[in-house]
């Protein structure tokens, strides 16, 4: 029955007559009794303490110790009016009513109006029950002793009715029911047994059962304030309360007139004191001889929970001879216990459905007997903690749904979302979503029936109001979710991340909760009588919900995370491309490689981390909420141990964070050295010692990275081992220490704790293991963000600019100068002018500033002074380059031809390849070179091909001929440059080939960044 108890009916069976063994099995240890004043103080202390724990607004207590009678009242009969409880306050007795009904049956037997061993259908001919399909007889005696075989869950079939026919309708609802076992073979508490007895009494007496009880029992015993069904004085009846959301809340229960005989006798402390004296033989009555019959235990079947059932009483087998019974109605509870031999008795009447009422009664009878309660019993809260947690989770989700709905409607009103219209794919998507929810809704609808043979109407009456609130919230959340989904389909959000966030949040929560449900289901299904097909249905449903939610979340997060990584990379690349060349040269290449590759990949790989972390966190929280519903304080202590583990990790992360950052810096250095190795391998390869020293620097950088990462990982490993050890210690503490610290916890609860904690080792370890990864993601994110901020942007280079470059007839530099940093090498001021169809040579020694000047002329370096003019118009740096086609030294070739349109230029391309002697080496298809793995001279010719194809008005060549063989060098100077000149190009060439200076129209020489001389030459073509 564990699954039944955990999921829906935390208290129904227990508090309608099935006394838990933990309440009866106490070790009797006699202690010295205090005086009466001390006893009264202890009683008040105990009662008020348990009233607070059990959310009991008002309560009456009757204590009998031999000839001593004490009646005490506590709290309020009505919390609104603050009406205090007193000895006249009337309460519903719940199942403690059965003893009155049993006495009525024995009275009818005494009068010869019925026989206990006669079959029920002897008095009610239409009444039949079956066992394995065959009709079997049930006797009056079997009904009295709950051995009829009628299932306990038949209580759900009692109709809500105040009609005179309600009793008959209740019994008719049981007719032809399938028994759980043959009558007379086994005890099974079923409250409806006593309703059948009431109908038998009503049939044989010919009057309504309520009238018979009033005249023959209550009035005969002198119980002047006692009645059945309705109070004699409505003003004296207490308001009823039902627990919900950790408090007693006023609740008007439905009228179950068909169940009056089993649970709806109303009485007060004064009358119950007389009733208790009557049971103890302290107040003889004409009906007294019936008492022995009702108290006679039925030993024809095996004992249950260390007790036998008599007629309306449980008889304990602990040697005390104690008779007891508890009662629970939807908004009242009671407990009666007495020991005839010791002349001790207790009655507790409470105006809420608190499970602590029997605990109070049991504690008081032990106190009267001067027995020490060795094992305090914790009855829980009827599942209110669990249902409140569910209601809270659903409520938070519903708020999120409403927020999304408001968001979508607002966007629609503001017209930021446009109506996309209906389509077959959208209808199919919405239909698919509806179909997917059907098995879950069906499973929820059938939950009481399949697991308990109950219906939702009965469940909601008996269970805390928090369950009803959770269902109401769920009923609002489901259509709300579909409304948001439908509106999102018809009015889609353009941003894919915003579009997916609501569904990700929902299914992440559902996936985590399904993980919690799975462990609850597994622990509860170990001992259950539920049919296996229903168990498999819900098991597959939970697994399906978990897998479906996990898959959707994982796929969505992959798309979103990869999208974020893409956006980060694009943002980083855009920022780099928005800076000018001079500022770009100052950027650490190691940072570029690490940011674009390592840091971005760390963030991209965070998808699995996020899913694991979120799911594990929800699983841990949900599991602890479940454990709190079993044992609050034990769970709180367990939670503190888990928190202590988290604190250890917190302090570890603070120290490890430093090492991670230093490791990241070492990684930048390493990547910079690797870049230098790739770019400078030629230079390194010339000298063995240079290569060895550089190799040592690379090794040292990798070693530093290893040391820092190892230090950080070792710290986390140590903390992880401490945390794992604490979890193992926690398991030992639960299994060994919890029974000592919390003696009221049952073995089943401890077993559940151990199983849940064993299950939680995985999620808790996953959370702890994710902490280093979280730090790496955080560091990677911060590094990328900081690097983006550090990149020096040049606003004038942002965006595309349409510049007309076909009509450059004059290029002029006026007093231009540039300096590397403060006090660094500088070039200028320089003045020069080149006209269309002219060739300018720039010469000078190494380090004279030729390449720097080339970068100044092409706009790559910002000018400190002066200006560049094209066609007598001052040009900005970002505009100048648009007029140039350039071959720098060294030359870099891209595999693709950018900014070149080859449409209808096949013949030009063929001619250029022929002129450059590359027709056998390279082919160009789809704007891509077939290869760029060429010699240095061939690569420069291929770069010159790109200049031809770009066809810009100004050409600049930086030591182009330096890598060419003598014949091709001559061809370049004597043939190609004159051809360019005749084509109207402005040619600027950096060269040392002084025997070809005659080709130039103008010659300038640089020396230490200054213009040495400028010379106009008359070009001579040989």
Secondary structure, DSSP 4 states (H G I P E B T S, - for coil): -HHHHHHT-SSTTGGGT---HHHH-----B-----HHHHHHHHHHHHHHHHHHHT-SEEEEEEEETTEEEEEEEEEEETTTTEEP-TT-BEE-GGGGHHHHHHHHHHHHHTTS--TTSBGGGTSTT--EEETTEEE--BHHHHHTT-S---GGGGGG---B-STTHHHHHHHHHTTPBPSS-TTS-----THHHHHHHHHHHHHHSS-HHHHHIIIIITTTT-TT-EESS-SSGGGBPPPEEEETTEEEE--PPPBGGGHHHH-EEE-HHHHHHHHHHHHTSS--TTTHHHHHHH----SS--BTTEEE-SS-EEE-SSS--EEEEEE-SS-EEEEEEETTTTEEEEEEESB--THHHHHHHHHHHHHTTB--SS----TTTTHHHHHHHHHHHHHHHHHHHHHHHHHHHHHHTTSS------HHHHHHHHHHHHHHHHHHHHHHHHHHHHHS--HHHHHHHS-HHHHHHHHHHHHHHHHHHHHHHHHHHS--SSHHHHHHHHHHHHHHHHHHHHHHHHHHHHHTTS--S-HHHHHHHHHHHHHHHHHHHHHHHHHHHHHHHHHHHHHHHHHHHHHHTS-HHHHTTS-HHHHHIIIIIIHHHHHTHHHHHHHHHHHHHHHHHHHHHHHHH-HHHHHHHHHHHHHHHHHHHHHHHHHHHHHHHHHHHHHHHHHHHHHHHHTHHHHHH-HHHHHHHHHHHHHHHHHHHHHHHHHHHHHHHHHHHHHHHHHHHHHIIIIIHHHH-TT--HHHHHHHHHHHHHHHHHHHHHHHHHHHHHHHHHHHHHHHHHHHHS---GGGSS------TT--EEEEEEEEEESSTT--EEEEEEEEEETT-EEEEEE-TTSSHHHHHHHHTTSS--SEEEEEETTEEE-HHHHGGGEEEE-SS----SB--S---TT-HHHHHHHHHHTT-TTT--EETTEES-----HHHHHHHHHHHHHHH--SEEEEESGGGGS-HHHHHHIIIIIHHHHHHTT-EEEEE---GGGGGG-SEEEEEETTEEEEEEE------
